[in-house]
Amino acid sequence: MSSHPTPSYMHEHPAFEERSSSTEPLQITDVQIRLHERSDERTALKAFATITLNRMFVVHDLKVIEKPDRLFVSMPATRKRDGKYKDIAHPIRKEFREYLEDVVIQAYEDELRERHGD
């Protein structure tokens, strides 16, 4: 993958100026969890999540999936004509994916405790 220079039209946008002058790293500033209504011990899909990044960008329809050995977060995807799925948005760096999964799974577990009164 090659790196391209930032187009000039992006430099002129106020949002670019605000971010370029900041040293604030990309952070998940909000997580909303919606438990899957038909979820039970036989259903892998446990919840949907919406995350907000730096109070500026929202990503909907992440999924909390239960595998036999762990929970993981599936990114929003679209089904292609050949029947395969392609992520619409996804982390590029492993460290951010781990951070995203940790935050979303913690929010899911918090929602379960709140829902079940634990």
PyMOL commands that set and color helices and strands:
alter all, ss='L'
color gray80, all
select helices_A, chain A and resi 8-11+14-20+94-116
alter helices_A, ss='H'
color red, helices_A
select strands_A, chain A and resi 28-35+45-53+57-66+71-74+77-79+85-87
alter strands_A, ss='S'
color yellow, strands_A
deselect
rebuild
show_as cartoon
